Amino acid sequence: MPELNVKGVRLNYQTFGDATHPALVLSNSLGTNLSMWKSQVEFFKKNFYVICYDTRGHGASSTPAGPYTVEQLGQDVIDLLDHLKVEKASFCGISMGGLVGQWLAIHKAERLNKVIVCNTAAKIGQAKAWLERSCVVRETGLKQIAATAASRWFTDGFIQDNPDIIASLSQDLAAGCHLGYASCCEALAAEDLREAIASISIPFLVIAGKQDPVTSVEDAQFIVDKVIHSKLFEIDASHISNIEQYDSFNKTIFNFLIA
């Protein structure tokens, strides 16, 4: 797979589709990797130049010393666009990737066409809980987190009906880099964009899972209330909505991007 090496970080990425088409960057959630976007790649590559990457500390990307900051995660995206010679792109991020999308819309709007943030919040969870999780993961690894992740990521019905998907995602998490995961937990603990998002002025779509126990519809509505050119779409899914309800997810984003 191609890689970008910049500022001591090696980013694993893949591109799909025609590079002359509008660019769309897809940013993964905590504890996953770029393979989570399979359904989106197949759907969007006909009309877009799709760019997937593993967030630092995840997948096949490197794990520089932490803790990380959301600013660093956002700058990784800009460095990747520079590397690919993409002047402007649309961006879709889920959960942690959605927080990165908000940071980019605040600080790097000139590089963006439209932004979609999914199953996320302007402040995800509580700092104390993230730091506690980081400490546990640094000491004991990711197997315990992986054993319970599915219940946070998907509805009970989806878990029962899709054992192969659940097993694959859980195994990827368990096999991931615990230091990278912990460093991203520390980034989530530190970042609070609840005031700064009021400065966002580019077209902005927020997707919220109606059954999401991690980031609620209320969290999404808070963003929409603050961001001037934004809209909310509620999807009948839990936290990883792009997999659980991929058809509705894809069509909603496509209609937003071409409008």
Secondary structure, 3 states (H helix, E strand, C coil): CCEEEECCEEEEEEEECCCCCCEEEEECCCCCCHHHHHHHHHHHCCCCEEEEECCCCCCCCCCCCCCCCHHHHHHHHHHHHHHCCCCCEEEEEECHHHHHHHHHHHHCHHHEEEEEEECCCCCCCCHHHHHHHHHHHHHHCCHHHHHHHHHHHCCHHHHHHCHHHHHHHHHHHHHCCHHHHHHHHHHHHHCCCCCHHHHCCCCEEEEEECCCCCCCHHHHHHHHHHCCCEEEEEECCCCCHHHHCHHHHHHHHHHHHHC
